[in-house]
Amino acid sequence: MSSSCGTGGGCSHGVNIETPQRPLITKNKVNEDLQNYWDTIYTVVDYQKNGWYEEIPQKSLDLIHKLKMNKNARILNIGAGTTTLVDFLLEQNYKNISATDISSTALDILKDRLQDDAKKIEWITDDLTNPTLLLDLEPVDLWIDRAVFHFFTEVKDQETYLNLLAQKVKKGGYVILATFNLKGASKCSGLPVRRYSKLMLKSKLEGNFDLVESFEYTYTMPSGDTRPYIYTLFKRV
Ligand SMILES: C[S@@+](CC[C@H](N)C(=O)[O-])C[C@H]1O[C@@H](n2cnc3c(N)ncnc32)[C@H](O)[C@@H]1O
């Protein structure tokens, strides 16, 4: 098993996002180096070949199914990238989906894939380690993050993320957090990652969230290589 899950990269750029049917989002302040890094990855690699690409995000869908949420529930897909989860949620008739990522290139690819359905999504280009637009977001019923939180190796970035999480998930709402587990790779896309156990994630969220369920899952990448993840489901207290 190699120690990385995708490609690394250099520079490209893009910030503004407009949504025809949702509030207009025009201006933002992000870490431009990081944004350029991810924009380049999504520019140079076909998104279906990325190490994290899932044709069917089955484990996330299974957890969401268990929640039996109303179709009007507010769902925030964190670090959505080009995830197919959004397609499946739309297909299942969820009506209040927001997708955020630091890479506007990734979100543009996702929008292109969704075609007209892209209008049904609220798109937010923002930096989870220095959020601006996300601070104005109405609280959500479900925050779902697969393969994003583990990139925040600095405690200050983790704290920023966790503060936003505590502010933006309604009481009684849920968090799905899936990261590399302790047997996982030490890098993804050329960037170092922090690996977690169930108890490590529980201690990060404790106080505001109860752990409802967790399981380990070994994901097979498009290359055939494998990546062990820990999936956790938390409920806001
Ligand atoms: C490994 S990909 C996972 C994408 C998606 N969640 C999935 O499962 O297909 C990590 C994503 O996190 C995004 N990301 C990385 N750092 C970020 C940050 N500071 N703020 C917002 N998004 C970030 C990247 O642009 C990328 O799309």
The ligand as a Gaussian input file, in Angstrom:
#p B3LYP/6-31G(d) Opt

LIG

0 1
 C      -10.171000      13.842000      -0.433000
 S      -11.260000      15.046000      -1.041000
 C      -12.852000      14.420000      -0.545000
 C      -13.975000      14.959000      -1.384000
 C      -15.371000      14.413000      -1.035000
 N      -15.698000      14.649000       0.359000
 C      -15.483000      12.958000      -1.366000
 O      -15.622000      12.131000      -0.456000
 O      -15.462000      12.642000      -2.570000
 C      -11.003000      16.383000       0.100000
 C      -11.767000      17.637000      -0.261000
 O      -11.594000      18.608000       0.783000
 C      -11.445000      19.878000       0.192000
 N      -10.712000      20.730000       1.167000
 C       -9.427000      20.574000       1.577000
 N       -9.089000      21.535000       2.450000
 C      -10.185000      22.311000       2.605000
 C      -10.458000      23.483000       3.359000
 N       -9.524000      24.049000       4.149000
 N      -11.700000      24.029000       3.300000
 C      -12.650000      23.463000       2.487000
 N      -12.443000      22.365000       1.732000
 C      -11.223000      21.793000       1.790000
 C      -10.684000      19.609000      -1.088000
 O      -10.818000      20.632000      -2.037000
 C      -11.297000      18.283000      -1.535000
 O      -12.376000      18.485000      -2.413000

